[in-house]
Amino acid sequence: MDDPSIDLARLTFGRDDAESDIASGLLRQGFLPTAAYEAALHGRKSLVIGRKGAGKSAICRLLDGGPDGGVVTSLITPDDATGEELRRFELQGLNPETAKSLVWRYVFAVQISRHLVGHARQRHRRRLRRPPANVRRLRRFLRRHHESGDQKLYDRVLSGMGRLRASSIGVGALGVNGSVEVQASEGARAARQLDVLEEVIGRAIAELACPAGHPTLLLAVDQVEQIWSNDPASDAMVVGLLLASKHVRSLFGGAVRCTLFLRSDIYDSLQFTESDKFRGEEERIDWTPELLGEVLLRRASASLGRPVPAEELWGRVLPEAVDGEPILDYLTSRTLLRPRDVIQFVTLCRDTAVRHGHRTIWTMDVRAAARDFSRWKLQDLGNEYLVSYPFLTRLYALFQNTGYLVTRKALRARFADVRDSLVEQFPEYAHVLDADTVIDILFGLGFLGVRRGGDTVYGGTRREVLEPHENEFHVHPCFRAGLNAQAPVNLGHFVPPQRTRSVTGNVGYQLGVIGNVVGARPSREIALVGEVRRAYQRVRAALGAAELPESARREISERLSVIEYAAGPSSVGEAIGTANEVADFFEQIARTLGGNGLADSATGAALVHTLRDEATRVRRAVARSSDT
């Protein structure tokens, strides 16, 4: 099973974050250029949107220089302190979104000014005897306001807010006539001074007249989630960023681009009047199993320093299949289709194999890793949406130790048992703590999928919407192992009593005299076994007629089939034990179907009725056998 030619200790697929991988060189060597990367690199899109772990930061960090050096990137990553200052910022006469957009415009203007001053010195010195007049004005502006160095974003935001409030951006330092009405509002005065600074930047770009070979400046804003708190002030801050980026793109043409990397849950939650003007700028990051497989192949090749063909990774390093499922399908189906997920999962498989002393990854290693990975992802999902849904992890109890298939009716019943305690703990979220809204939330996060036709459709990146009439939901395979919900319905197991001797061919009869005729009746154990078999056959017939989800029908059928083999010839004691176990199992199935909301149809209710009737009939047969 082990292949000595594979050095598992050297094989790595990367770290959990792009920052670490860019430092080690693995990100650049093993990067897969995607449609989102190409759209951002060439300026076709300015909004790259995706879930946490979808690869936004990886794209952002690889844009610097690009494949041909055509882009120079100025990376802007806010932090908590920056967010606190921006949330509080207001200007008299402006709405919150516009006021915050001025701060972002100031930050962008300083970054562009620094780039132009440095670019003129590095790339235009031979052509120009001295920098153009407007480049000199920008240099003077930066020096006067101490913006020439590499200040932290927090310091730049803080100084910008102070100057905007005081209308002291420094028109005088720019040497430009920029009159501002004394009676104008605070916001109007700040906006006018900022306009003057941007006019000088525009003229400096025109004076430099960079040829086609000079790089374009890309302002890249990443990790906005660090400053977002799911409140109106945070929303205004992000909307202000969107407005400022659009303003920069329209003002400076192809000389300056601005690309934002936003988490999809943040962007999709924003409500503002100009949202329709950004639709054409959106580039959503979507992954397929095939693309994720290519990511793993590239990273494996980069780590080993040689090409790793698909048949080596998916047949020698990893097993070709697990439980009859091709290995790539097995891995990706148990993730939310994000690079970070598959990298973590395969790395965990490798670590498990090394811990077990294996030189390749065995099937048992993958199964063990899948259980641990599922628990990780339950924790990670709660952390990912801690700001928006702090009650999320409390909802996991609704699905633990049950089947992964659940109906709307069953979820309503389960949620009713915990709603009061949730409202008590999270009173500010009482308006969303009802069963149907919770189902919508869980679907939107990708935790639940809905059965449509012959497929199960999961939410998350697909931005699907649930219909009120949709009733059958499945827990995502990513979370089933962690919840102990790996079967469609949690029926328990029918375990017949252990037989102590072989009874093959042991058919017994009781003899008696009826008048002058000698009669023969089957023995008690034979009669009881026959009753169990007839009960089993009636239940099977009812199951075949019931309107159930196919996965539930298949699961029940497989569990019931054990009864057919167990109900064979045996001693009286064994037959009684088996019959009692069968009756208990019928009742357990009936309770599960009722509790999961699977008995709502007439045929489903008939199945439950049959199960309970047959359980009663078997128990009566047991009583007769015991009394004989």
C-alpha positions in Angstrom: 0.0 0.0 0.0 2.9 2.4 0.7 5.0 3.7 -2.2 8.6 4.2 -1.2 9.1 6.7 -4.1 6.8 9.2 -2.5 8.2 11.4 0.3 5.1 12.3 2.3 7.1 14.3 4.8 8.1 16.8 2.0 4.7 17.0 0.5 2.8 20.2 1.5 -0.3 21.9 0.1 0.2 25.2 1.9 -0.9 27.1 4.9 -4.3 28.4 5.9 -3.7 32.0 4.8 -2.3 33.6 1.7 0.1 35.8 3.7 2.0 32.8 4.9 2.0 31.1 1.5 3.2 34.3 -0.3 6.1 34.5 2.1 7.2 30.9 1.5 6.8 31.2 -2.3 4.3 28.4 -2.5 1.4 30.7 -3.4 3.1 32.1 -6.5 4.6 28.8 -7.6 1.4 26.9 -7.1 -1.2 29.5 -8.0 -4.0 28.7 -10.4 -4.9 31.9 -12.5 -8.7 31.9 -12.4 -11.3 34.0 -14.1 -11.5 36.3 -11.1 -7.7 36.8 -11.1 -7.7 37.6 -14.8 -10.6 40.0 -14.5 -8.9 41.9 -11.6 -5.5 41.9 -13.3 -6.8 43.4 -16.6 -9.2 45.8 -15.0 -12.3 44.2 -16.4 -13.9 44.0 -12.9 -13.3 46.1 -9.8 -15.2 44.1 -7.2 -13.9 40.6 -6.4 -16.5 38.9 -4.2 -16.3 35.6 -2.4 -16.8 33.7 0.8 -14.0 33.5 3.4 -11.4 31.2 2.2 -12.4 31.5 -1.4 -9.0 33.0 -2.5 -9.6 36.7 -2.5 -6.4 37.5 -0.6 -4.4 35.1 -2.7 -5.5 37.1 -5.9 -4.9 40.4 -4.2 -1.3 39.5 -3.2 -0.4 38.1 -6.6 -1.6 41.1 -8.6 1.5 43.1 -7.6 3.6 43.2 -10.8 1.4 40.8 -12.6 2.9 38.3 -15.1 4.4 41.1 -17.2 5.0 43.8 -14.6 2.0 45.8 -16.0 0.6 46.6 -12.6 2.0 48.0 -9.4 -0.2 47.4 -6.4 -0.8 49.6 -3.4 -2.3 47.3 -0.9 -4.7 48.8 1.7 -5.8 46.5 4.6 -7.8 48.2 7.3 -7.7 47.1 11.0 -9.9 47.3 14.0 -8.6 50.7 15.1 -9.1 52.2 11.6 -12.7 50.9 11.6 -13.5 52.4 15.0 -12.4 55.9 13.8 -14.2 55.6 10.5 -17.5 54.4 12.1 -17.6 57.6 14.2 -16.7 60.0 11.4 -19.4 62.4 10.3 -19.5 65.7 8.5 -22.2 68.3 8.9 -24.3 68.5 5.7 -23.5 65.1 4.4 -25.1 61.7 4.9 -22.9 59.0 6.6 -22.0 57.2 3.4 -20.8 60.3 1.6 -18.9 61.6 4.6 -17.0 58.3 4.9 -16.4 58.2 1.2 -14.4 61.4 1.5 -12.1 59.8 4.0 -11.5 56.9 1.6 -11.0 59.4 -1.3 -8.4 61.2 0.8 -6.5 57.9 1.5 -6.6 57.0 -2.2 -5.4 60.5 -3.2 -2.4 60.3 -0.9 -1.5 56.8 -2.2 -1.8 58.0 -5.8 0.2 61.2 -5.1 3.0 59.1 -3.5 3.1 56.8 -6.5 3.2 59.7 -9.0 6.0 61.4 -7.2 8.1 58.2 -7.0 7.2 57.2 -10.5 8.3 60.5 -11.9 11.6 60.2 -10.2 12.3 56.6 -11.2 10.9 56.4 -14.8 10.8 59.9 -16.1 14.1 61.4 -14.9 16.0 60.9 -18.2 13.1 62.3 -20.3 12.3 65.3 -18.1 14.9 67.7 -16.8 12.7 68.3 -13.8 9.4 66.9 -12.6 6.3 68.6 -14.1 4.7 71.5 -12.1 1.8 69.4 -10.8 4.0 66.5 -9.7 6.1 69.1 -7.7 2.8 70.4 -6.2 2.0 66.9 -5.0 5.4 66.4 -3.6 5.1 69.7 -1.7 1.7 68.6 -0.4 3.0 65.3 0.9 5.9 66.9 2.7 3.9 69.6 4.3 1.4 67.1 5.7 4.0 64.4 6.6 2.4 61.9 4.1 5.6 61.1 2.3 6.6 58.1 4.4 5.0 54.7 4.8 2.5 55.6 7.6 0.1 53.0 8.8 -3.4 53.3 7.4 -4.7 54.2 10.8 -2.5 57.3 10.9 -3.4 58.3 7.4 -7.1 57.9 8.1 -6.8 59.9 11.3 -5.0 62.7 9.7 -7.3 62.8 6.8 -10.4 63.0 9.0 -8.8 65.9 10.9 -8.1 67.8 7.7 -11.5 67.1 6.3 -13.2 68.4 9.4 -11.0 71.5 9.5 -11.1 72.0 5.7 -7.3 72.1 5.8 -6.3 69.6 3.2 -3.9 72.2 2.0 -5.0 74.0 -1.2 -2.3 76.5 -0.5 0.4 73.9 -0.4 -0.8 72.8 -3.9 -0.4 76.4 -5.2 -3.8 76.3 -6.8 -6.6 78.8 -6.5 -9.5 76.9 -4.9 -12.0 79.2 -3.3 -14.5 77.7 -0.9 -17.5 79.6 0.3 -17.2 80.5 4.0 -20.9 79.9 4.5 -20.8 76.4 3.0 -21.4 73.4 5.2 -18.6 71.5 6.8 -19.1 68.7 4.4 -19.2 71.0 1.3 -16.0 72.7 2.2 -14.2 69.4 2.8 -15.4 68.0 -0.5 -14.3 71.1 -2.4 -10.8 70.9 -1.0 -10.6 67.2 -1.9 -11.8 68.1 -5.4 -8.8 70.5 -5.8 -6.3 67.8 -4.7 -7.8 65.3 -7.2 -7.7 67.9 -10.0 -4.0 68.4 -9.4 -3.5 64.6 -9.5 -5.3 64.5 -12.8 -3.1 67.2 -14.3 0.0 65.5 -13.0 -1.0 62.3 -14.7 -1.6 64.2 -18.0 1.8 65.9 -17.7 3.7 62.7 -17.2 1.9 61.1 -20.2 3.2 57.7 -19.4 3.8 55.5 -22.4 2.1 52.1 -22.7 5.0 50.2 -21.1 4.7 52.0 -17.8 2.7 50.1 -15.1 -0.7 51.0 -14.0 -1.3 51.8 -10.3 -3.8 49.4 -8.7 -5.3 50.4 -5.4 -6.3 47.0 -3.8 -8.4 47.0 -0.7 -8.6 43.7 1.2 -9.8 42.4 4.6 -12.6 44.8 4.9 -14.3 42.3 7.3 -11.8 43.5 9.9 -13.7 46.7 10.3 -17.2 45.5 9.6 -19.5 44.9 12.6 -22.9 44.3 11.0 -24.4 47.7 12.1 -25.5 50.8 10.1 -22.2 52.6 10.8 -20.2 49.7 9.4 -22.5 49.5 6.4 -22.0 53.2 5.7 -18.2 52.7 5.9 -18.3 50.0 3.3 -20.7 51.9 1.1 -18.4 54.9 1.4 -15.5 52.7 0.2 -17.5 51.5 -2.8 -18.4 55.1 -3.7 -14.8 56.3 -3.4 -13.5 53.5 -5.5 -16.0 54.2 -8.2 -15.1 57.9 -8.1 -11.4 57.1 -8.5 -12.0 54.8 -11.5 -14.1 57.4 -13.3 -11.8 60.3 -12.5 -8.4 59.0 -13.5 -9.2 56.6 -16.3 -6.8 53.9 -17.1 -3.9 55.4 -15.1 -5.3 54.3 -11.8 -7.5 51.4 -11.0 -9.2 50.5 -7.7 -10.2 46.9 -6.9 -12.0 45.9 -3.7 -11.9 42.4 -2.3 -15.1 41.9 -0.3 -16.7 39.0 1.5 -19.9 38.0 -0.1 -22.0 38.1 3.1 -20.9 41.7 3.7 -21.5 42.9 0.1 -24.8 41.1 -0.2 -26.1 42.7 3.0 -25.6 46.3 1.9 -28.6 48.4 0.9 -27.9 51.7 -0.8 -29.5 53.6 -3.6 -26.6 53.2 -6.1 -26.1 49.5 -5.7 -27.4 48.9 -9.2 -24.4 50.9 -10.6 -22.0 48.3 -9.3 -23.5 45.1 -10.9 -21.3 45.3 -13.9 -18.2 45.5 -11.7 -18.9 42.3 -9.8 -16.7 39.2 -10.2 -17.9 36.4 -8.0 -15.4 33.7 -7.1 -16.8 30.3 -7.8 -15.0 27.0 -7.6 -15.6 23.5 -9.1 -14.2 20.2 -7.9 -12.1 20.1 -11.0 -10.5 23.5 -10.4 -9.9 22.6 -6.7 -8.2 19.4 -7.9 -5.9 21.5 -10.1 -5.0 23.7 -7.2 -3.9 20.7 -5.2 -1.9 19.3 -8.1 -0.1 22.6 -8.6 0.7 23.0 -4.9 1.9 19.4 -4.7 4.2 20.0 -7.7 5.5 23.2 -6.2 6.3 21.6 -2.8 8.1 18.6 -4.3 9.9 20.6 -6.9 8.7 18.4 -9.8 5.5 17.9 -11.8 3.0 15.6 -10.0 0.6 14.1 -12.5 -3.0 13.5 -11.5 -2.7 9.7 -11.5 0.1 10.0 -8.9 -1.8 12.3 -6.5 -5.1 10.5 -6.9 -4.0 7.0 -6.9 -0.6 6.7 -5.2 -0.3 9.6 -2.7 -4.0 9.3 -1.9 -6.2 6.3 -2.4 -8.0 6.2 -5.8 -11.4 6.0 -4.1 -12.9 6.0 -0.6 -16.1 4.0 0.1 -16.6 3.6 -3.6 -16.4 7.4 -4.3 -13.5 8.8 -6.4 -11.1 10.5 -4.0 -11.4 14.0 -5.5 -15.2 13.8 -5.3 -15.0 12.4 -1.8 -12.7 15.3 -0.7 -14.5 18.2 -2.4 -18.0 17.1 -1.6 -17.1 17.3 2.1 -16.0 21.0 1.7 -17.8 24.2 0.9 -15.8 24.3 -2.4 -13.2 26.7 -1.3 -9.4 26.4 -1.7 -8.8 26.9 2.0 -11.1 24.0 2.8 -9.5 21.4 0.4 -6.0 22.5 1.4 -6.9 22.0 5.1 -8.6 18.7 4.4 -5.8 17.1 2.3 -3.2 18.5 4.7 -5.1 16.8 7.6 -5.1 13.6 5.6 -1.3 13.8 5.2 -0.8 14.6 8.9 -3.0 11.7 9.9 -1.0 9.3 7.6 2.3 10.5 9.1 0.9 10.1 12.6 -0.1 6.5 11.7 3.4 5.8 10.3 2.2 5.4 6.7 4.4 6.4 3.8 1.3 7.2 1.7 -2.2 8.3 2.7 -4.4 5.3 3.3 -8.2 5.0 3.2 -8.3 4.8 7.0 -6.3 8.1 7.1 -8.9 9.9 4.9 -11.8 8.6 6.9 -10.2 9.7 10.2 -9.3 13.0 8.8 -12.9 13.5 7.5 -14.3 13.2 11.0 -11.8 15.7 12.5 -12.2 18.1 9.5 -16.0 18.1 9.9 -15.7 19.2 13.5 -13.3 21.9 12.4 -15.7 23.2 9.8 -18.5 23.4 12.3 -16.4 25.6 14.5 -15.1 27.6 11.5 -18.6 28.3 10.3 -19.6 29.7 13.6 -16.6 31.9 13.7 -17.0 33.0 10.1 -20.5 34.3 10.9 -20.0 35.3 14.5 -20.7 38.9 13.8 -23.9 38.4 11.7 -25.3 35.3 13.5 -23.8 34.9 17.0 -26.5 32.3 17.8 -25.4 30.0 14.9 -23.5 27.4 16.9 -26.5 27.0 19.2 -28.5 25.8 16.2 -26.3 22.8 15.7 -28.1 21.0 18.5 -31.1 20.8 16.2 -29.2 18.4 13.9 -26.9 16.4 16.3 -27.3 12.7 16.5 -30.2 12.7 14.0 -30.4 11.9 10.3 -29.1 14.5 7.8 -32.5 14.6 6.0 -35.0 16.8 7.8 -38.3 18.4 6.8 -39.6 21.9 7.4 -42.2 20.6 9.8 -39.6 18.7 11.9 -37.3 21.7 12.0 -40.2 23.9 13.2 -41.0 21.4 16.0 -37.3 21.2 17.0 -36.8 24.9 16.9 -39.9 25.5 19.1 -38.2 23.6 21.9 -35.2 26.0 22.0 -36.5 29.3 20.8 -37.3 30.8 24.2 -33.8 30.1 25.4 -32.3 31.6 22.2 -34.4 34.8 22.6 -33.4 35.1 26.2 -29.7 34.8 25.3 -29.8 36.9 22.1 -32.7 39.3 22.6 -31.5 41.7 19.9 -32.0 38.9 17.3 -35.5 38.0 18.4 -37.0 39.3 15.1 -35.1 36.6 13.1 -35.4 33.8 15.6 -38.3 31.9 14.0 -38.1 28.5 12.4 -38.6 29.6 8.7 -36.1 32.5 9.0 -33.5 30.2 10.6 -34.0 27.7 7.8 -33.4 30.5 5.2 -30.2 31.6 7.1 -28.8 28.0 7.3 -29.5 27.5 3.6 -27.9 30.8 2.7 -24.7 29.8 4.6 -24.5 26.5 2.8 -25.2 24.5 6.0 -28.5 23.1 4.6 -29.4 22.1 1.0 -32.8 21.7 -0.5 -34.0 18.8 -2.5 -35.1 19.9 -6.0 -36.0 17.3 -8.5 -33.3 14.7 -8.4 -30.6 17.0 -6.9 -29.8 18.6 -3.6 -29.0 22.3 -4.1 -26.9 24.0 -1.5 -26.8 27.7 -0.8 -23.7 29.7 0.0 -21.9 30.8 -3.1 -24.8 30.0 -5.5 -27.0 32.7 -4.0 -30.1 30.5 -4.4 -33.4 31.5 -2.7 -35.6 29.1 -0.9 -39.3 28.8 -1.9 -41.9 28.6 1.0 -43.3 25.3 -0.4 -39.9 23.6 -0.3 -39.9 21.0 2.4 -37.0 18.5 2.2 -33.6 19.7 3.5 -30.2 17.9 3.8 -27.3 18.9 6.1 -24.3 19.6 3.9 -21.9 16.6 3.8 -19.1 18.8 5.2 -20.9 18.9 8.6 -22.5 15.5 8.9 -19.6 13.6 10.6 -19.2 16.4 13.2 -22.9 16.3 14.0 -23.1 12.4 13.9 -25.7 12.7 11.2 -24.3 10.5 8.4 -27.4 8.6 7.6 -30.5 10.1 6.0 -32.7 9.2 9.0 -31.4 8.1 12.4 -33.2 4.7 12.7 -30.9 3.1 15.1 -29.8 -0.5 14.3 -31.8 -3.7 14.5 -29.5 -6.1 16.4 -31.0 -9.6 16.7 -30.1 -11.6 19.9 -26.9 -13.6 19.6 -27.6 -17.2 18.7 -25.8 -19.8 20.8 -26.2 -22.8 18.5 -26.7 -23.7 14.8 -30.4 -24.3 14.0 -30.1 -25.0 10.3 -32.8 -27.4 9.3 -34.3 -27.5 12.8 -38.0 -27.5 12.0 -40.2 -28.6 15.0 -43.8 -29.5 15.2 -46.2 -30.2 18.1 -48.4 -33.4 17.8 -51.9 -33.7 19.2 -54.9 -35.8 18.8 -58.1 -34.2 17.5 -60.9 -36.7 17.7 -59.5 -39.8 15.9 -57.1 -37.6 13.8 -53.5 -37.0 14.7 -52.8 -33.3 14.0 -49.4 -31.5 13.7 -48.8 -27.8 14.5 -45.7 -25.8 14.0 -43.7 -25.4 17.2 -43.9 -22.1 19.1 -40.6 -20.8 17.7 -41.6 -21.7 14.1 -45.0 -20.0 14.6 -43.4 -16.9 16.1 -40.7 -16.7 13.3 -43.5 -16.9 10.7 -45.4 -14.1 12.4 -42.2 -11.9 12.3 -41.7 -12.6 8.6 -45.3 -11.8 7.7 -45.0 -8.5 9.7 -41.8 -7.7 7.8 -43.4 -8.4 4.5 -46.4 -6.1 5.3 -44.0 -3.3 6.4 -42.0 -3.7 3.1 -45.2 -3.4 1.1 -46.2 -0.3 2.9 -42.7 1.2 2.5 -42.9 0.6 -1.3 -46.1 2.5 -1.5 -45.1 5.4 0.8 -44.1 8.8 -0.6 -40.7 9.3 1.0 -37.5 10.9 -0.1 -35.5 8.3 -2.0 -32.5 8.5 0.4 -34.8 7.9 3.4 -36.6 5.0 1.6 -33.2 3.4 0.7 -31.9 3.8 4.3 -35.1 2.2 5.8 -35.0 -0.6 3.3 -31.4 -1.5 4.1 -32.0 -1.5 7.8 -35.2 -3.6 7.4 -33.4 -6.2 5.3 -31.5 -7.4 8.4 -34.8 -8.7 9.8 -35.3 -11.0 6.9 -32.0 -12.8 7.7 -32.5 -12.7 11.4 -36.0 -14.2 11.4 -34.8 -17.8 10.7 -35.3 -21.1 12.7 -34.2 -20.8 16.3 -34.9 -21.8 19.8 -38.0 -20.5 21.6 -35.9 -18.0 23.7 -34.0 -16.8 20.7 -37.2 -16.4 18.6 -38.9 -14.4 21.4 -35.8 -12.1 21.7 -35.7 -11.6 18.0 -39.4 -10.8 17.8 -39.2 -8.2 20.7 -36.2 -6.6 18.9 -38.2 -6.4 15.7 -41.2 -4.8 17.4 -38.9 -2.2 19.1 -37.3 -1.5 15.7 -40.6 -1.0 14.0 -41.7 1.5 16.7 -38.3 3.3 16.4 -38.8 3.8 12.7 -42.3 5.0 13.2 -41.1 7.6 15.8 -38.3 8.7 13.6 -40.6 9.2 10.6 -43.1 11.2 12.6 -40.4 13.2 14.3 -38.7 14.1 11.0 -41.9 15.2 9.4 -41.8 12.3 6.9 -45.2 11.0 7.7 -47.2 14.0 6.5 -48.4 12.5 3.3 -51.3 10.0 3.3 -49.0 7.1 2.3 -46.3 8.2 4.8 -48.9 8.2 7.5 -50.0 4.8 6.4 -46.5 3.5 6.7 -46.2 4.8 10.2 -49.6 3.2 11.0 -48.5 -0.1 9.5 -45.2 -0.1 11.5 -47.1 0.5 14.8 -49.7 -2.1 14.0 -47.1 -4.7 13.1 -45.2 -4.0 16.2 -48.3 -4.6 18.2 -49.1 -7.8 16.3 -45.6 -9.2 16.9 -45.8 -8.4 20.6 -49.1 -10.3 20.8 -47.5 -13.2 19.1 -44.7 -13.1 21.6 -47.2 -13.2 24.5 -48.9 -16.2 23.0 -45.6 -18.0 22.6 -44.7 -17.2 26.2 -48.0 -18.5 27.6 -48.1 -21.7 25.6 
